[in-house]
């Protein structure tokens, strides 16, 4: 890395479409018009809901403090607000600048940093709502007598059989194998004395 690169940083672009029927041409054109060299544009053809994106992974390894990442729109980074905020948190922590052309966001400006803070607050609110809805769904299921969460791997009969086998001197490994459960399940239901 040259001294010039450290002080000014490079500019990279990221493009994403969800299906092979779509094309990234329009995004590439917008990024090159914004000054990103086509050789420095990375992309993926994958849903924004997935985080195992090869193009984004390569880009994350290339980006250094002082570099700038340019996207056509923030939704190219991820589908949900919380996913985008995770990536924004990483970008800010790494000292990378982000420019989103459609939204006019530039994390290199005070306004851009303020907007990133607002997005972080909204993502926190979204996470709280998701947790609240999930708890309400669990409460409703419990009220109707439904199993909530993962079903137990051992029935009451299995536990009684396990106790008898352990009392007869069999090891936990043997008992777990006979009942077809893991040792962890056996320890959870019958803790060691």
N, C-alpha and C positions, 0 to 999 in steps of 0.2 A: 504494500500500500504506500502510495506516495504522500508526501507532506501535503500536496495540493488536494488530494482526495480526503485527507483527514480534516482539513480546514473547511472545505466547501461541500464535500460529500457528493455522492452520485445520486442520480435520479432513476428510479425503477418504476415500472408500471405493473399493475395486476388486472387481469381480465378474467371473467368467469361467465359461462352460460350453463344452464341446467341440463340441456339435452343435446344430442348430436344433431338434431334438426335445426338447432340455432347456430348462429355464427358470431364470432367475436370481432368480425371486421369493423363494425361501427365503433366498438370500444377502442380497438387498436388505432383507428383513424383519429379519434378524439384525443387519445394519449399522445400520439406523435405530434398532433397539432399543438398540444400543450408543452411540447419540448422533450418528450421522452423518446430516446432512441429505440427503434423497433427491436434491436437486439437485447435491450434491457427490459422488455415486456414479457412477463410470465403469466401463464394462465391455466385454467382448468375447465373441463367440461364435466361438471359434477354438481349435484345439488348443494346449495349453500348451507343446508342443514348438516352436511358431513364435514368433519374436521380433518379427515385423512385425505388431504388434497395435495397431490404431488407438486404441482406448480407453486402453491403457497408454501409448502415445506422447503422447496429449493430457495425460494425468495427469502424466507425467514433466516436461512443459513447465510445468504449473501448480504443481507442488510446490516449495516454498521452504524454506530452513532454518527449523526451528522448527515446520513443519507435521507433521501425523501422518497416516499412511496406515493404514487399518484394512482387514483382509481377514478373511474367515470362517475360512480355513485357508491355510497356506503353499503348499499345492499349487495354489492358485488363481493364484499368481504364476508357476509354471512346473512342468513335469512332472519334470524331473530335478533332482537336488540341485545339480549344477554350475550349471544355469541360474538356480536360485533364489539361489544364493550370489552370482552376478554381479549380480543385482538388489539383493541385500542389501548388497553392497559399495558400489554406487552410492548406495543410501539412506543408509548410514552416512556416506559421504564428503560427501554433500550436507547433512548435519545434519538429516535427516528422521527422525522417530520412526516405528516400525512396531509395530502391534498385530495379533496374530493371535488371533482369538477361540477357535478350537478348541484350539490348542496352549497358549494362555495366555501367549504370548510378548509381551513389551513391551520394545522396545529402549531405552526410556527408563529401564529399571531395570538395576542391576548384573547380576542374573540373566539378563535378556534379552540383554545384551551378551555375557555368558559363553556363552550358547546360540548366539549368532551366531558366536562364535569356534569353537565345536565344529562347527557346520555348515560353516564355512570349512575346517576340518581334514578333515572327512569328504569335502568336495568335492575337495580336493587329493588325498586317498587314491583317490577314484573316478577322477580324471584319470590318476593313476599306473597304476591297474589297466587302464584303457582302453589306455594306451600300451603296457603290458606285453603285453596280449592281442594288440594289433595287431602288435607285433614278433614274437611267437611265431607268428602266422599267416603273416607274411612269411617267416620262417625255414622254416616247414613247406612253403610253396609253393616256395621256392628249392631245398630238399632234394629236391623232386619234379621239379625242372627247369622249373617254370612261370615265366612272365614275372611279375615283381613290379613294381608301379607302372605308370606310363603307358608304353605301347610306344613304341619309337623311331620317329620320323617318317621317318627315312632308313635304307634298307637298305644293306648293304655295297656292292651294285651302284650305288646312288644316290650313295654317297660317292665311289666310283671315277669315276663319270661327272662328278660335280661337280668333282673335282680336275682331270680332263682339260679340262673347259670353262674353268675358271679359268686353267689353264696356257695355254690357247689365247687368252687375253686377254678373255674375257667378264667382265662385272661380276658381283658377287654378286647384285645385283637381278635380272639376266637369268637367271643360273643358278638362283636360287631359283624364279623364275617358271616356267622350263622343267621343273623337277622337281616343282613343285606343293607346295613347302615354304616356310616362313617364313624370312626372313633370319636370325632368331635361331637356328633349327634348323641352318642352314648354318654359322653362326659356331660353334655348339656342337660340331658334328662336324669342322669344318675351321677352327680358330682362325686369325685373321689373323697373317701372318708378322711 
